[in-house]
Amino acid sequence: MSRGSPQATNAGRVGIHIRAQCRSFPVSALGTSSATPHSCFSLLCHTSASTPICQCAHAIMSTLPPDLLLLVFEQLTSTPRTLVQCTLCCKHWHAHARAVLYRHVVLRSSTVSTFVKRVKISFDTDSEIHSLTVRLEDIHHAADEDIVIAAEKASQPTQQLWLSLRLLASRLQCMTKMHTLSVSRPKKESGLPGFWILASVLQDFLTNLPQTCINLELDMNSLRPDTHICPTIRTILPQLEHLRLRLPFLCPDICGGDHQHAHDGHVVEPSHPISAPLLKQCIVNTVLPSPKASVSRRCCDPKRRLPAWPSLTTHFLALLDAGKAPRLKKLWVISRRLNEPIDYGSYIAYVRHDVLTKTSTSLPVRRIGGLGKDIWLMRLAGGASGDVVAPLRGLSEASEEYAWQDATHGARLPSKVMKRSGLCVQPLVTPAEDFRRGSKVSCMLWRNEEMTGMQLLEPNRGDLMEEPAVSELTPEGWVREVGGGLLESHV
């Protein structure tokens, strides 16, 4: 139903009529000085049906056709508790409110067990799920638990989480309308013992994935070194349209099997690329939590020291050249280049390897606002107009050109699917112009460019297998100080 359609117009009029009817009653009946859609629904769900206001509102709502009733419930997607109340209100509301309530399910470490216990296995319920987002925050070990044992065998709460995740994975086959699955660990607390995710748990999710699921995101940084789920990902690649991966261990088994290796672990020859006839977008980000931390390593490397991006890029290129992915519009591998420690104008860079154009682009990155602050600057294009400011997690989103986005209530979806869903996007990235208007935080690059009146930094481009260096220009007649500032030379 489009927003300008007669049905949408009628739904708006119905909403206005309900609010008008509610406001015609005394304030004491509402318990508030103003009636909003949320307060009206809450009142209907909690107040006795014999009250005049409920009789009026129920009479109006009971005459709405299903399409308009769904449109009204969709205005409550940001308040799941109100939707739960609507499902318990009456039989007429139950099915329609349930369809909206379970359309985009978001679960966290603290709510997975509650969901699998309280939401009973039911085809009617599971089949309403269109997208499932699982965000796994760190779980601390129990107060009476031995830390050493917890670090070796996982803490008791972590083991309970594994069990709940397996139960959830077993229900995926019943989610016959699900088109998107996102499993991620948004942030890792350094030094926290006893928490990680078993590779077999992720494999349970992948092996139970319904055929209707065409969008997949796996973003984890807490897997054991012996993890190797790439062959499992390869088995579901033919059904996917959008794929995003960020895992600590990756190898070419994602897109082709039986690749050969030299004794040093490097790939000698790509072979047997798998067919991915539906794949439109594939992004593999090998930059783990912090640009200065680590990158994804090769699964097949016995010492786990070789970076994953070169072999992945080579095999993706073989897949593309073999014509195995005819619908691909974006195929990127993101790597990281460190700055030169003795060059104060040198920048860390997120390197975007575009397999379709066979080019690479280094996007300069630097922390601003002082140590300890999660504020980062990334230059996406030449000049300050191409600058964005974001927390660390937002840098990946910017480097990937916002391929996947967060909804305000937590769901993760591909950007094109997000537009069709009607959900509100939760922005992680702020244009630098907007940031500077609302903050006193600055950075050395902006000061240097203002002093010299010149553009001193821009993304650097190179061939596909290169990681071009990025450095701030030192103009003639200027010298660079320790720390990166520029001073005009009087020599």
Stockholm file with secondary structure:
# STOCKHOLM 1.0

chainA/1-491         MSRGSPQATNAGRVGIHIRAQCRSFPVSALGTSSATPHSCFSLLCHTSASTPICQCAHAIMSTLPPDLLLLVFEQLTSTPRTLVQCTLCCKHWHAHARAVLYRHVVLRSSTVSTFVKRVKISFDTDSEIHSLTVRLEDIHHAADEDIVIAAEKASQPTQQLWLSLRLLASRLQCMTKMHTLSVSRPKKESGLPGFWILASVLQDFLTNLPQTCINLELDMNSLRPDTHICPTIRTILPQLEHLRLRLPFLCPDICGGDHQHAHDGHVVEPSHPISAPLLKQCIVNTVLPSPKASVSRRCCDPKRRLPAWPSLTTHFLALLDAGKAPRLKKLWVISRRLNEPIDYGSYIAYVRHDVLTKTSTSLPVRRIGGLGKDIWLMRLAGGASGDVVAPLRGLSEASEEYAWQDATHGARLPSKVMKRSGLCVQPLVTPAEDFRRGSKVSCMLWRNEEMTGMQLLEPNRGDLMEEPAVSELTPEGWVREVGGGLLESHV
#=GR chainA/1-491 SS CCTTSHHHHHHHHHHHHHHHHHHTSCHHHHTSSSCCHHHHHHHHHHSCTTSHHHHHHHHHHHTSCHHHHHHHHGGGTTCHHHHHHHHTTCHHHHHHHHHHHTTEEEEETTTHHHHHHHSCCCHHHHTTCSEEEEECCCCCCCTTSCHHHHHHHCCHHHHHHHHHHHHHHHTGGGCTTCCEEEEECCCCCTTCTTCCCCHHHHHHHHHTCCTTCCEEEEECSCCCTTCCCHHHHHHHGGGCSEEEEECSEECGGGTBSSCCBCTTSCBCCCCCBCCCTTCCEEEEECBCSSTTSCBCEETTCTTSCSBSHHHHHHHHHHHHHTTSCTTCSEEEEEEEECCCTTCTTBCEEEEEEETTTTEEEEEEEEECSSTTCCCEEEECSSSGGGEEEECHHHHHHHHTTSSEEEBTTSCEEEHHHHHHHTCCBCCCCEEHHHHHHHCCCCCHHHHHHHHHTSCCCCCEEEETTCCCCCBCCCCTTEEECTTSCEEECCC
#=GC SS_cons         CCTTSHHHHHHHHHHHHHHHHHHTSCHHHHTSSSCCHHHHHHHHHHSCTTSHHHHHHHHHHHTSCHHHHHHHHGGGTTCHHHHHHHHTTCHHHHHHHHHHHTTEEEEETTTHHHHHHHSCCCHHHHTTCSEEEEECCCCCCCTTSCHHHHHHHCCHHHHHHHHHHHHHHHTGGGCTTCCEEEEECCCCCTTCTTCCCCHHHHHHHHHTCCTTCCEEEEECSCCCTTCCCHHHHHHHGGGCSEEEEECSEECGGGTBSSCCBCTTSCBCCCCCBCCCTTCCEEEEECBCSSTTSCBCEETTCTTSCSBSHHHHHHHHHHHHHTTSCTTCSEEEEEEEECCCTTCTTBCEEEEEEETTTTEEEEEEEEECSSTTCCCEEEECSSSGGGEEEECHHHHHHHHTTSSEEEBTTSCEEEHHHHHHHTCCBCCCCEEHHHHHHHCCCCCHHHHHHHHHTSCCCCCEEEETTCCCCCBCCCCTTEEECTTSCEEECCC
//
